[in-house]
Amino acid sequence: MRELITSSQGPQPKFLYTPCVKSGPLGLVSGMVAIDPATGQLIAGDATAQTQRIFDNLYLALPDYGYGLQDLVLARIYTTCMDQFPGINAVWERQFTQVAPPARTSVGVSALPLAALVEIEFMFHRI
């Protein structure tokens, strides 16, 4: 069975998609870019700032999705600027000081929606 979940706390989707889909113990969170929830616009800033905004938005939505960071099993990071990856990774490492990090894939791409520099998708698992 599939449950479609949205959150009123984080930014609202710009396009037609479901932000989180639960199926059994799995929760799949659609790729997130650095949207300011107050304005609905992509934030200004480098890849480091955008990565932090993505995690801030994830934390806003997690209570509605029914998961915690300890349930995160996989993340996929897409970026248009691999030269800024050290900043992306620094933000990443700050998120996982209290819980073990999940498996992760990082991919350099030529473009992302809304001209974002970073997009991250997340997979959660909880029994």
C-alpha beads as a LAMMPS data file, in Angstrom:
LAMMPS data file: protein, C-alpha beads

127 atoms
126 bonds

1 atom types
1 bond types

-500.0 500.0 xlo xhi
-500.0 500.0 ylo yhi
-500.0 500.0 zlo zhi

Masses

1 110.0

Atoms # bond

1 1 1 0.000 0.000 0.000
2 1 1 1.206 3.472 -0.861
3 1 1 0.648 6.566 1.277
4 1 1 1.214 10.013 -0.228
5 1 1 2.398 12.607 2.301
6 1 1 2.882 16.338 2.183
7 1 1 4.035 18.765 4.847
8 1 1 2.708 22.233 5.532
9 1 1 5.930 23.125 7.357
10 1 1 8.435 23.119 4.507
11 1 1 8.371 24.661 1.055
12 1 1 5.511 23.611 -1.145
13 1 1 6.190 21.745 -4.414
14 1 1 6.717 23.918 -7.486
15 1 1 5.717 21.106 -9.825
16 1 1 3.301 18.152 -9.743
17 1 1 4.842 15.501 -7.501
18 1 1 4.385 14.000 -4.052
19 1 1 7.049 15.146 -1.571
20 1 1 7.048 11.861 0.375
21 1 1 5.718 8.427 -0.497
22 1 1 5.516 5.732 2.173
23 1 1 5.294 2.108 1.177
24 1 1 5.485 -0.327 4.053
25 1 1 8.564 0.526 6.120
26 1 1 10.090 2.692 3.358
27 1 1 9.729 6.426 2.967
28 1 1 10.952 8.022 -0.244
29 1 1 11.432 11.791 -0.153
30 1 1 11.536 13.507 -3.522
31 1 1 14.627 15.468 -4.434
32 1 1 14.791 18.727 -2.495
33 1 1 16.378 21.964 -3.651
34 1 1 17.060 24.997 -1.459
35 1 1 13.664 26.692 -1.467
36 1 1 13.001 29.324 1.180
37 1 1 9.696 28.233 2.779
38 1 1 8.710 31.847 3.461
39 1 1 9.126 33.092 -0.119
40 1 1 8.859 29.924 -2.175
41 1 1 12.003 30.975 -4.041
42 1 1 15.384 29.320 -4.450
43 1 1 17.761 30.899 -1.949
44 1 1 20.757 32.907 -3.088
45 1 1 24.110 31.503 -2.139
46 1 1 26.676 28.902 -2.956
47 1 1 26.349 25.125 -2.773
48 1 1 27.177 25.142 0.944
49 1 1 24.298 27.505 1.753
50 1 1 21.922 25.589 -0.495
51 1 1 22.849 22.269 1.107
52 1 1 22.164 23.671 4.579
53 1 1 18.756 25.007 3.431
54 1 1 17.886 21.559 2.061
55 1 1 18.617 19.953 5.441
56 1 1 16.725 22.735 7.249
57 1 1 13.727 22.033 5.007
58 1 1 14.020 18.300 5.603
59 1 1 13.954 18.868 9.372
60 1 1 10.810 20.983 8.972
61 1 1 9.034 18.193 7.078
62 1 1 10.214 15.096 8.971
63 1 1 7.572 15.262 11.737
64 1 1 4.820 15.224 9.092
65 1 1 6.562 12.417 7.221
66 1 1 6.842 10.345 10.402
67 1 1 10.587 9.786 10.304
68 1 1 13.661 10.925 12.172
69 1 1 17.223 11.312 10.995
70 1 1 18.029 7.967 12.637
71 1 1 15.696 6.349 10.063
72 1 1 17.633 7.723 7.068
73 1 1 19.192 4.851 5.098
74 1 1 20.153 6.458 1.768
75 1 1 20.732 9.909 0.323
76 1 1 21.532 10.901 -3.240
77 1 1 23.239 14.246 -3.762
78 1 1 23.195 15.885 -7.180
79 1 1 25.256 18.995 -7.833
80 1 1 26.148 21.195 -10.756
81 1 1 29.364 22.313 -9.065
82 1 1 31.594 19.466 -7.944
83 1 1 34.290 22.077 -7.278
84 1 1 32.166 23.195 -4.296
85 1 1 31.760 19.653 -2.968
86 1 1 33.956 20.247 0.092
87 1 1 31.337 22.752 1.331
88 1 1 28.497 20.344 0.579
89 1 1 30.342 17.621 2.474
90 1 1 31.023 19.929 5.454
91 1 1 27.285 20.587 5.818
92 1 1 26.630 16.864 5.429
93 1 1 29.076 15.979 8.195
94 1 1 27.459 18.465 10.629
95 1 1 24.127 16.657 10.253
96 1 1 25.496 13.349 11.483
97 1 1 27.233 14.115 14.765
98 1 1 24.542 12.342 16.824
99 1 1 23.491 9.557 14.417
100 1 1 25.413 7.414 11.956
101 1 1 25.265 8.691 8.386
102 1 1 23.325 6.752 5.767
103 1 1 24.643 5.295 2.551
104 1 1 25.231 8.103 0.053
105 1 1 25.720 8.662 -3.645
106 1 1 27.043 11.944 -5.041
107 1 1 26.639 12.812 -8.712
108 1 1 27.796 15.765 -10.788
109 1 1 25.115 16.909 -13.227
110 1 1 24.869 19.648 -15.857
111 1 1 21.653 21.261 -14.581
112 1 1 19.031 21.038 -11.828
113 1 1 15.473 22.380 -11.499
114 1 1 15.140 26.120 -10.814
115 1 1 18.878 26.520 -11.563
116 1 1 19.694 25.030 -8.142
117 1 1 23.277 24.075 -7.391
118 1 1 22.341 21.085 -5.201
119 1 1 19.448 18.635 -5.001
120 1 1 19.198 15.815 -2.460
121 1 1 16.748 12.921 -2.314
122 1 1 16.299 10.797 0.790
123 1 1 15.160 7.270 1.627
124 1 1 13.992 6.336 5.111
125 1 1 13.224 2.948 6.656
126 1 1 11.351 2.255 9.854
127 1 1 9.574 -0.890 10.997

Bonds

1 1 1 2
2 1 2 3
3 1 3 4
4 1 4 5
5 1 5 6
6 1 6 7
7 1 7 8
8 1 8 9
9 1 9 10
10 1 10 11
11 1 11 12
12 1 12 13
13 1 13 14
14 1 14 15
15 1 15 16
16 1 16 17
17 1 17 18
18 1 18 19
19 1 19 20
20 1 20 21
21 1 21 22
22 1 22 23
23 1 23 24
24 1 24 25
25 1 25 26
26 1 26 27
27 1 27 28
28 1 28 29
29 1 29 30
30 1 30 31
31 1 31 32
32 1 32 33
33 1 33 34
34 1 34 35
35 1 35 36
36 1 36 37
37 1 37 38
38 1 38 39
39 1 39 40
40 1 40 41
41 1 41 42
42 1 42 43
43 1 43 44
44 1 44 45
45 1 45 46
46 1 46 47
47 1 47 48
48 1 48 49
49 1 49 50
50 1 50 51
51 1 51 52
52 1 52 53
53 1 53 54
54 1 54 55
55 1 55 56
56 1 56 57
57 1 57 58
58 1 58 59
59 1 59 60
60 1 60 61
61 1 61 62
62 1 62 63
63 1 63 64
64 1 64 65
65 1 65 66
66 1 66 67
67 1 67 68
68 1 68 69
69 1 69 70
70 1 70 71
71 1 71 72
72 1 72 73
73 1 73 74
74 1 74 75
75 1 75 76
76 1 76 77
77 1 77 78
78 1 78 79
79 1 79 80
80 1 80 81
81 1 81 82
82 1 82 83
83 1 83 84
84 1 84 85
85 1 85 86
86 1 86 87
87 1 87 88
88 1 88 89
89 1 89 90
90 1 90 91
91 1 91 92
92 1 92 93
93 1 93 94
94 1 94 95
95 1 95 96
96 1 96 97
97 1 97 98
98 1 98 99
99 1 99 100
100 1 100 101
101 1 101 102
102 1 102 103
103 1 103 104
104 1 104 105
105 1 105 106
106 1 106 107
107 1 107 108
108 1 108 109
109 1 109 110
110 1 110 111
111 1 111 112
112 1 112 113
113 1 113 114
114 1 114 115
115 1 115 116
116 1 116 117
117 1 117 118
118 1 118 119
119 1 119 120
120 1 120 121
121 1 121 122
122 1 122 123
123 1 123 124
124 1 124 125
125 1 125 126
126 1 126 127
